[in-house]
Amino acid sequence: DAKTTQPPSMDCAEGRAANLPCNHSTISGNEYVYWYRQIHSQGPQYIIHGLKNNETNEMASLIITEDRKSSTLILPHATLRDTAVYYCIVKDDNQGGKLIFGQGTELSVKP
Amino acid sequence: GAGVSQSPRYKVAKRGQDVALRCDPISGHVSLFWYQQALGQGPEFLTYFQNEAQLDKSGLPSDRFFAERPEGSVSTLKIQRTQQEDSAVYLCASSLYITAGTEAFFGQGTRLTVV
């Protein structure tokens, strides 16, 4: 079973920041938080991952709380092409690196 | 190619027919994963290879499903005697290593429809 909880859907206005929350209250010390997204009819696409510290790349920022029980993915200036299902995943080394997907958050960016 | 390639993109099979789905991972990637994605659901893990060794097949739904990666690169997922409930998108992913902190790259998937 997925170890994360996400809202099923969110809306965001084009050009505004999209903040996608994720709860992972049972995360253990060596588990990373990964974010993937899946645009309709495509395979999932890696966005970002982190362990303890906040991370930023060209796609997004990842904010992880100090207790690591939750995180937020931030798309700073959402575009229509960011409309997708966003998956927050906690990766367990004991499972050989496999990703356990939940239901994700369906983000709709509206003009 | 630069990414994970899957073929065919679409497959229609008659119930009872055998099918073979191919995955070409990124060159040099050690780990290879197969996932099954039903309509409206997140991908579900099927099986995992480290080079040619199949280390985890706990997600394969029945003994009709078989996967191989004989030379540690290309992989084939075979489904025997297909049933309607096998209709789904089958996704392949590869990653350079197996440890946490390593991203996986996914192919576009093969959409299987069993009629």
Boltz contact constraints between the chains, C-beta under 6 A:
constraints:
  - contact:
      token1: [A, 32]
      token2: [B, 100]
      max_distance: 6.0
  - contact:
      token1: [A, 32]
      token2: [B, 101]
      max_distance: 6.0
  - contact:
      token1: [A, 43]
      token2: [B, 91]
      max_distance: 6.0
  - contact:
      token1: [A, 43]
      token2: [B, 106]
      max_distance: 6.0
  - contact:
      token1: [A, 43]
      token2: [B, 107]
      max_distance: 6.0
  - contact:
      token1: [A, 43]
      token2: [B, 108]
      max_distance: 6.0
  - contact:
      token1: [A, 43]
      token2: [B, 109]
      max_distance: 6.0
  - contact:
      token1: [A, 44]
      token2: [B, 106]
      max_distance: 6.0
  - contact:
      token1: [A, 46]
      token2: [B, 103]
      max_distance: 6.0
  - contact:
      token1: [A, 91]
      token2: [B, 100]
      max_distance: 6.0
  - contact:
      token1: [A, 93]
      token2: [B, 100]
      max_distance: 6.0
  - contact:
      token1: [A, 96]
      token2: [B, 48]
      max_distance: 6.0
  - contact:
      token1: [A, 96]
      token2: [B, 55]
      max_distance: 6.0
  - contact:
      token1: [A, 96]
      token2: [B, 56]
      max_distance: 6.0
  - contact:
      token1: [A, 97]
      token2: [B, 31]
      max_distance: 6.0
  - contact:
      token1: [A, 97]
      token2: [B, 98]
      max_distance: 6.0
  - contact:
      token1: [A, 98]
      token2: [B, 33]
      max_distance: 6.0
  - contact:
      token1: [A, 98]
      token2: [B, 45]
      max_distance: 6.0
  - contact:
      token1: [A, 98]
      token2: [B, 48]
      max_distance: 6.0
  - contact:
      token1: [A, 101]
      token2: [B, 42]
      max_distance: 6.0
  - contact:
      token1: [A, 101]
      token2: [B, 43]
      max_distance: 6.0
  - contact:
      token1: [A, 102]
      token2: [B, 42]
      max_distance: 6.0
  - contact:
      token1: [A, 103]
      token2: [B, 42]
      max_distance: 6.0
  - contact:
      token1: [A, 104]
      token2: [B, 42]
      max_distance: 6.0
